[in-house]
Amino acid sequence: MLKDFNLCIDTKFVFGKDAQNQIGSELKQMGIRKVLIHHDDGKFLYDTGLLDQVKEQLKKEGIETLELGGVLPNPRLSLVKEGIFLAKEEHADMVLAIGGGSVIDSAKAIGLGAVTDIDVWDFFTGTEVPKKSLPTGVILTCPATGSESSEVSVINNTEIGMKLLVSNPILRPAIAFMNPELTCSLPKFLTACGVVDMFSHVCERYFSPDGEIGVIDRMSEGILKTLVEVGPKVLADPDNYSYRAEIMWIGTIAHNDTVGIGRIQDWATHEIGNELSALYDTPHGATLSIIMGSWMRYVYKEDPKRFARYAKEVFGVDWNGDNTLEAAYKGILKTEEFFRSMGMPVSFEDFRIPTDEVEKMLDQIAFRGEDDSIGGIKRLNRDDCRSIYKMAFSFRKTDE
């Protein structure tokens, strides 16, 4: 049954070819006067002239700009604090992210910290609750996280080895410029990481203890099936505008709660995988492909019919109602086969990640509630998560 919910996706989307060329006129209409442009200093920004084009578009409309580059994957708190200082010192009234999820998340955190004297990390630890923020804008160049319209920012505090998130509706960007052509030159690995992230965002919502919700489930299955079909095609034909456009929009709807409303969500795969990013700086999409199959193996017997339905609707596995466990398990194997077909790792071994720091990662997971656990479809405590890490050490096609 669909539970009660409140949802406001207050992001304006400007989607299509040359969408970024509308930035000056759009921000002028919003009353923006000075923009802090935030990016990763990527070669792409300079080789394509995108950064200069954006500055010129803003200059034409009388909008001042300042700039802060240097964002890394798993964005750093230290750079966020540098951006907060700059935004305050120069009286910026918008933070504009040019890039993907890491840049956008960093920009959101800067926006939070720029309007308060509270230490921005306190919002991520839950010590403080966000009440206001500078508006953020996005020119999306790497679709993956859906951060261009989500209410989430994830930041890595390297000083203490913790990667935490803050979730609040005020973090949704005010406007997102989305031109699929800007993604055509993305390396295959980054494209594949993005597809895995989108896939996981839907699965975290689909595998719910709440049972069937017809329209939401069918939307989720449609998204997942499309990713399975289009993902390999976009790797084989990276300049195909149609494929890039589908992938870009899926990244958005996979994480702005369009398919997550009205139900308990899981998020254990993300919480377990994030510790690989925090400790080893592993790319986010790779942490998800490494953990997801093992998480599925560990929990699928809690609701085998849900996993069997997933196997049937997403991967075409035959399920007649009598072979539920078999069908469910085939769906898990198909999931890992899909990730591997995209060149993504499905184990620590695949990505040469050490296996001797599991306890350190477990120390950082934010277990909570009366049961001191995480997850939705199955509550997972420290021992459960340890087992999932160990299952993910090396690829296993069948149960031992």
N, C-alpha and C positions, 0 to 999 in steps of 0.2 A: 504494500500500500504506500502511496506517495505521502510522505510526511509533510507537515507544515514547513514553509520556508520563506525567506526573504531574499530576493536577488535583484541587484541593480548593477548592470554592466554599463557604467557611465563612461564608455570610451567611444570616441568617434573614429570610425575606420575610413581611411582614404585608400582604396585598394585599386591596383591596376598599373598599367604601364605608365612610367614617369610620374607616379603618385607623389614622389618626393619633391617634384617641382612646384607643388601647391603649398609648400610649407610656409612661405612668406605670407601669402594672403590669408591662410588659415590662422596662423598665430597672431597676425595683426587683428583679425576679427575677434580673437580671444582677449585682446588688450595687453598682450605680452610686449614688454619693452626691452628686457635684457635676458639673454639666454646663456646658461652654462652648457656648452656642448661637451658631452662625455663620450669617450670612445676607447678603443683598445690599441690605438696607434698602428693598426693593421696596414700592411702594404696595400691592400685593396682600396682603402680610403684615398690613398694618394695616387696610385696607378690609374684608377678610374676617374679621378678628379671629383669624386662624390663629396668629399669634405669641403672643397673650395666652392662647389656648386651650391651646397647648402648655405654656406656663409654668404654667398652672393645673393641668393634668394631672400635671405633675412635682411641683408643690407639694403636691398631695393625697397623694402617696406619700413625702413628706419628702425630696425630692431638691432640692438647692440649684441655682440657675442663675446664670450670668454670661453676658454677651452681647458679641458683636463683629460689627457689620455692616460694610457698605461694600465687599463683594466686587464686582468688575467682571468683565465678560466678559474672557477671557484673564487669569485671576487673577494678581494681582501678588505678587511675592516680598516686597515691603515690608509688605503687610498680613499675610502669613504670619508674618513675624518678629514683628509686633505681637501676633499671636495666640499665638505660642510663649511670649513673655514673660508674657502674661496667664495662660495655662494653668499655667505654672510658678509664678508669683507667688501664684495663688489655689488651687493644688493641685487642679485639675480632674482627674477620672478618666475623662472621655469628652468628645469633641468631637462635637456634633450639628449636622449641616448641614441647613438648611431651604432648599431651592432645587433648582437643576439642576447640571449638570456642573462649572461654574466654582466654585460654592460647595463642592461635594463635594470637588473636587480640592484646594481651599485648605484644607479641614478635614483631609484626609488628610496634607497637608504639615505642618500644625500638629501633628497627632498624632505625626508622625515626629520633629519637632524638640523636642517637649515632654519627651521622655524621655532627652535626651542633651545634652552640651555641644558636640557637633560642629555646625559651620555647616550648616544644613539644605540649602543650595545644593550642598554637596559630594555629597549623595545624587543630585542631578539631573545633575551633571557626571560621575558615576561614580567620583569620587575615593574615596568611602566607600560601603559596602554596608549597607542597613538591616538591623538585627537585632531591633528591637522598636519598638512604637508604642503610644500611647494608643488604645483602641478608638474607632472612629468609628461614629456612627449617622446615618441619613438619613431625612428626610421629603421625598420627591421631589415637586417641583411642576413640573418641566420635563424630561420624558423626552427624551433625545437621546444623551448620551455613553455611557450604560451604566455610569457611574462608581459607581453604587449597589452594584455587586457586582464591579467589575473590580479588578485589582491594579495599576492605573496612576493616577498623578497627573501632571498637566501644569501647569507654572507658568511665568509670563512674568517674566523679570528685565529690567525696563525700563531699568535703569541701563546695561546692556551690550547691550541689544537682542537677547536670546536667549530663546527659548521651548523648554524642555527637559522631558523626562519622566523619571520613575523608575518602574520596574516591579518589584514584589515581592509575593508572596502575603500578607505581613503587612499590606498596604494595603487588602485587601478589607474593606469595612465589616462590622461585627458584626451589624447589623440594619438593615433598610430598610422603612420604612412607605410603602406605595404605594396611594394613593387616586386613581383616574382622575378623579374629580370635581374634584380640585384643579387639573387641567390644562385645564378647559373654557374658561377665560377667557384662555388664552394667545393673544397676537396671532398672526395667520396666518403672518407671517414667521418668528417663533420656532418655531412648530409645523413649518413647512416645513424650517427649518434642522435641526431634530431628526430629521425623516424622512431627510434627506440624510445626516446623520451616521450613523444606523443603517445605511442602505444601504451607505455606504462601509465601515463596520466589517465587514460581511459580505463585501464584494468584496475587501477586503485579505486575507481568509483564503481566499476561493474561488479567486482567481487565483494559483495556486500552481504551482511547477515539479514538484510531486510527482505530478501526474496524478490520475486518478479515485480517489476514496474514496467508494464508493456511498452509504452512509447519511449521511455528512457533507455530500456534494454535494447530495443531495436535500433535506436540511434547509435548507441555504443557499439553494437555489433557491426553496423554499417560502416562506422569510422574505422574499426579494427580491420575489417575485411578489405576496405579500400587501401589502408596502409600496406597490407600484405600484398595486394595487387600492384600498387603504384610504387612502393618502395624500391624493389629491384629494377623497375623500369626507369626510374629517375636516375639511378646509378649508371644504367647502361646508356641513357640518352639525356645527359645533364643539361643540355640546352633546350629541352622541350618545355615550352612555356606552360602548356596545359598541365603537365605533371608537377612542375614547380608551383603553379598556382594552387593546385589541390593540396599539396603538402603544406604550403604556407597557411592556408585557411584552416586546415585540420589542426595545425599547431595551436591556433587561436582557440578553436571551439573545444579542443581536448582539455583545456586547463582554465577556462573562465567559468566553469561549473555548469555549462549548458547540459552536460550529461551526468552531473553529480548531484543535482538538487533533489531534496526530499528523501534522502537515504543516508545511512551511516556509511562513511567511506573508510578505506583500509589504511593505506599509506605506509605499511610495514616495509615494503620493498624499498621505498625511498629512504626511510629512516635507517634501515640496515645498510643500504648502499652508500648513503651519504658519508658514512664513517670511512669508507675507502677513499673518498675524495678528500676528507679532512686530513687523514693520516698520510696518504700516498699521492695526493693531488691527481688522482685518477679522473679522467673526463667523466662527466656526469652520466652521459648516455651509456658509457661502458660499464659503470658501476651497476646500472639497472639491468643490462643484459647479463651480467655476471650473476646477479642475485636472483632475478625473477624466476628462472626455472627451478632453482633449489627451494625458493619460497613456495612455489606451486606444489612441488613434490611433498613438502612438509605439511601443507594445509588442505590439500584437495579433498581428502576424505571427510573433512568437516561438512562439505556440501558437494558431493560428487555430481549431483544433477546439474548444478550451476556450471561446473567445469566441463561436463559432458555437453551441455548446451553450447558453451563457448567453443568447444572443439568442433561441433557440428556447424554452427552458424558462421564461424570465422574461417575455419580450415577445411570444411566439407567432410569431416570425419563421420562415418556411418554410425548412427546411434538409434537403436530401435526400442530403447527403454529397458531392455534386459541386460545390455552390456555396458551399464553405466560406468563402472570403475575402469573398464578397459578403454572406453571412449574418452573418458576424462584424462587418462594417462597419455593416450595418443595425442591429445590436444597439447599437453605439456611438451612432448617430444617435438610436435610441429612448431611450437613457439620457439624452441631453441634452434630448430632447423632454419626457421625464418631468420633469426638473428645471425646465425652463421652464414647464411646465404648473402647477408648484407655485409659480411666481413667483420662482424662484431664478436667479441669474446663472450663465452658463457661460463667461464671458470677463472679462478685466480691464475691457474697455470697458463691459460690462453694469453693473459696479459702480463705474465711474469711478476705477479704481485706476491710479496712474501706472505707466508702463512703463520708466522710466529708472533703476531701482535694482536691476536683475536681478543684477548682480555682487555687490552688497551682500547680497542674499538668498542667493546661492550661497556666499558666504563663511561663512554661519552654518549651512549644512546639515552634519550630522555624517557626512560620508563616512568609510567605515571598511573594514577588511579589507585583504587583500593587494592587492585591485584598487581600493581607495579609492573605493568605490561604495555605493549603497543599492539596496534592492529585492530581489525574489525571483524573479518570473517572468522578468524581465530585469534584470540588474545595470546600474545607471545611474550614470555618472560625472558630473563637473561639466559636460562638454560636452553630455551627454544631457539633463541637467536644464535647462540653458540653452535647449535646443531646445524642451523641453516648455513652459517659461515663454513663449517666443516664440509657440508655437502657440496658447497661451491668450490672447494679447493681444486678439484679436477672434474672434467666432463664425464658424466655417467649417463649412458643412454637408457639403461634399465636399472631397476632396483637390484641391490645386491642382497 
